[in-house]
Amino acid sequence: MEVNDSNGNTLHDGDSVQLVQDLKVKGRSAILRSGSIINNIRLTDSVMEVEGRIGNRRVRLKTVYLRKV
């Protein structure tokens, strides 16, 4: 299974990604700002999602909003 970011680059476990758009996180009042870097992502069963850690919580992010750093 090959997971790609918004630019078509292949993502792997442990990569760092950058947000390309502001995102509202469900269940939190915080907003993730574009340009924020998320380190050490994990691939999921879905081709369209990855997991990342923001603070103490793990969140699932859609790959169309990410760019490989």
N, C-alpha and C positions, 0 to 999 in steps of 0.2 A: 504494500500500500504506500503510495507516494502522496505526501501532504505538501501543498504549495502555499506560499504567502500571496499577498495581493499583486506582487510583481512577477510571480511565476517561479521564484526561487524555492528550492526544495528545503523543507524544514526537517530537522532531526532532534532527537531527545538531547536536552542540554543546551540548545541554541538560545541566543538572546534575540528578542524581537522588540520592535518599536511600534507604538500605536500610531496610526495615520489619521485618526479621527477621535473626537471626544466621545466617550462611552459612559452611559449610566449603568451602574451595577445593580442588578436586582437584589433586594433585601438589604441594601445599604443606602445611606443618604449621600455617599461620596460619588464624585464623577471622576473618571480616569481621563486625564488630559492627553491630547495628542502630543506625541513626542516622548511620552513616558516609556522607559525601557523596562522590560520584564525579562529577568534572567532565568536560566534553567527551566525552560518549558518542558512539558511532557506531552507526548502524542497520545491521543485517545483512540477509541475504536472508530470514531467518526473522522472522515477525511476533511470535514469542514471545521473542526474544533481542535483546540489544544488547551492544556491546563497550565496555569501559571500561578505563582504565589504573589499575592499583594498583601503586604503586612503579614498577619498570621493566617489569613484565609487563602484557600485555593479557589480559583475561579476558572470557569471555562470561557475561552475567548474564540470568536469566529475568526478564521484565518483571512477573511476578506478585509479585516481591519488591521492586519499586522504586516510589518515589513521586517525582513531579516536584517540584523545589524552585523 
